[in-house]
Amino acid sequence: MSCFICVQCGMQYPDKLEPPLRCPICEDVRQFVRWEGQAWTTLDDMRKTYAARLETDHGLLGIGSKPGFAIGQRALLVPAAEGNILWDCSALIDQAIIDAINEAGGLSAIAISHCHYYTTMVEWSDAFGGVPIYLHENNRKWVQRESKAIVYWSGEDFAISPSATLYRVPGHFSGGTMLHWSKGFGALFTGDVMVVSGGLVSGEAVAATRPLCREAGCTPISARRLTVACCMRRSGVEPPRSCSPSNPQDHCTVPAPNTRAPLSWR
């Protein structure tokens, strides 16, 4: 038997003799089914045709595959004195990836923004001794392969460690999650539950001038004190060099009022 993986979205399914008839993730309006129809692979087959892609991004280890697979998911290894945290997941996990993480100090937890990154999360947990996988309970319906390692948290925030706190950010999905990392200057990891579009302004600034935020293209999203707004007009905030008008979703770090840490965007 095999745990089949959806070629389009990367979701892994329970151990079966035959692949599933359908993928609920792809059939959801926030994803899509390939023109050619549903297709499946396995992790063993992936390891024959895909290789680990390990790159440093702003001092963090980025983990993916080459060539890209599914929707091009990438994981980030977030260092912490209490134990490293894997933020989001990519479908491929092989010995090169395991060795790289062990060389960086191992893994103590996995936290994922939303179901488009669940992929082979159970395989990742198993590879590192069954480390916990933190998912918001509102997204439980999207989990296709259950595991005793999965920890469903509830409410608006959940501390994984003294330096890492998860925040619920509904919108893309009801259980959409961000990770606030307070080490050093700190960073906010958002997956793609939040997308920068054009200029950047603080949620407080938006609320002060447009309390109902009726202006087209302006969508403030809050997680208690961590407040970000995306506005399609020019805001007067100079973006970092890694962001450009032609590529506003590039990785960048933007300081925001009323937070202690810059915000790391993906």
N, C-alpha and C positions, 0 to 999 in steps of 0.2 A: 504494500500500500504506500501511497505518497501523499504529502501535504501539498496540494496543487496551489499554484500562484497565478493570479490573474495577470496576463501579459499587459493589459491596458492600464490598470491602476496599481498593481503590485501587491494586492491583498492576498494573504496566505490563508488557506482553508484547512479544516481538520483532515486528519489522515483517512483517506478513502481509496478504494480500488479504482474508481472512476472520477473524473473531474466534476465539479458542480455543473448543473444545467444553466445556471445564471449567476451573475455577480451583482448583488444589491447595491454595491458601491457605485458601479458603472451605470446602473439603471437609474440612479438618483439624478435629479436635475443638475446637481453641482459637478457631475462627471459625465462621461458619455461612453457608449459602446462603440467599438471600432466598426468601420464600414464593413470590414470582412467578417464581423461577428465575434463572439466571445472566443478567446484562445487562452491556453493554459501552458504553464511550464512547471518545473520543480526546481528546488534549490540545487540539487545535484546536477541537473542539466545546465543551470545558470553558471555553475562553477567551471563548466567546460568551455563556455563561450564568453564569459565576462571576467574582468579582472578588477581588483580593488583600485579605487582612485582615492589617494590619500594626499590632501593638500592642507597647508596652513592658511587660515583665514583670520586676520586680525589676532594672531597669536593662539587661535584655537585649531584643533585638528578637525578638518572637514572630511567626511567619509561618504563615498559614493561608489559608482561603478563606471567602468569604461568598456564598451560604449555605454551611454546612458540607457536606463531601463524604466519602463512604465512612464510615470510623469516626471522622471528625473529627480526623485527624492534625494536629499542629502541629509546626513546626520552630523551633529557637532558634538565633540567631546568637551564638556564644561568642567574644568578642574575645580576641585574643592578639597580642603583639608580633611573633611569628613568622608571623602570618597568621590571619585569622578562621576559625573552624571552624563548620560547620553541624551541629548536633546533631539527629538524626532528620530526617524528610522529610515534606512534605505533597505531595499530588498536583499541585496547581496551581503552575505556575511561569510567570509572564508578565513583561512589560517593567517593570511597576511594582515587582515583587519584585526583579528584576535591578538596577534603578536604586537601590533602597533599600539593597541589599547593597553595591553599588559605592560609594555615598555613605558607607557605614560602613567602607570600607577594602578591600572585595573579599572573596574567599573563597580559602582555600588548601587546605582539606580538608573532607571529609564523613565523619561517623561516625554509625552508626545502631545503635540498641539491639537490634532484632530485626526479623523479616521483616514484621510488620504496619506497619512504617514504611518499607519499601524503596520502595514506590510508584514515582515517576518519577525515582529517584535518578540514572539515567544521563543524563536530560535536564538535571538540575541540574549534573552534572559537565561536560557538554558546553557548557552556557551560560557556564561560567567557565573555559574553556580546558582541560578534561579533568583537573580537580583529582582527586586520589585519593579513592576511597570505601573506608573501612576497615570491614570486616565480619569477624566471627570465622569461622574455617574450619568450625566445627561447624554453622553455619547455611547452608553453601553449597548444600545440597539445596533450600533454599527460594528461591533466586535464580532468577527466571524470565527475566530479560533480562541476559545476560552482557555485560561490557564490559572492555576492557583497562585501564580506570581503576580497576576493583575490586581492592583489595589484601586478600587473605585472611590475617589474622594468626592465630597459634596460641599456645597456652599460656594462662597466667592473667592476664598483663598485657602491655601494649604502649604504649610512649610515642610519641605523635604529635609532641609538641614538649616543650620543658622545662617548660611549664606545663599540659600536657594528657596524661593517661594513661588508657588504656582498661583496664577490668577485666572478665574473664569472670564472669558471675553466672548459673550454670545454675539452672533451675527452670521458669520459663515456657517457655523454649527452652534447649537445651543450649549454644547460642552466645550466650545473652543477655548484653548488654554494658552497663556503666555508664561514664560519663566523669567522671574526677576532674579538676577545674579548680583549680589552686593559686593563681591570681591573687588578690591581696587577701586576704580572709578565706577565699576558696575556696568551692567548691560541688561537690556530687555530683549529676550528671544521670543519671536512672534510666529515662526513658521510662515504661513501665508494667510493666517486668520486676519492679519492687518496688512494692507498694501499701501505704500506711499504713492500718491498720484499728484504730481506737480509739487507745489510749495509745501512747506511744513509749518504748522503753527501749533501752539499749545491749546489744549482743550479749554483752559481757563480764559485764554484770549478770545477764542471763538464765542464762548458763553457770555463774555462781557459785552460783546457787540451785537450778537445774534442769538439771544437765549433759546429760540426755537429752532435755530440752525436750518432755516428754510432755504438758504441759498443752494442752488443746484451744485452738486459736486462736493459739498462740505459735509463730512461725516465724522463727528467726534466720537471716540470710543474710550470709555473709562474703566479703570480697574482700581477703584478707591483712589489712593494718592498718585497712582501712575496713570497719567492722562495724556493722551495723544490725539491729535486731530489731523486728518488728511484733507487738504483743500486744493482744488484744482487751479485756483487763481494764484498769482504771485503773492507771497506773504511777506516779503521783505527779509526773510531768513535766508542767509547764504548757505546753500547745501555744501557738504564736503565734496572734494574732488572726485570721489568714487561715484557720486551721483551726477547724472547729466540729464538735460531735458529729453534726450533721445532714449535714455535708459533709466527712468525714474525708480525702477524697482531694484537697482543695483544695491549691493550691500553697503551700508554706510552707518555712521554713528552720529547722532544729532543731539546736542544738549537740549533739555526741555526744562522750563520753569517749574518750580515746586516739586522737583524730584532730586534725589541725591546723586543720581547716576545718569550718564548719557544713555540714550536709547539706541540699541543695536538693531538695525532693521534688516530684514531679509525679504 
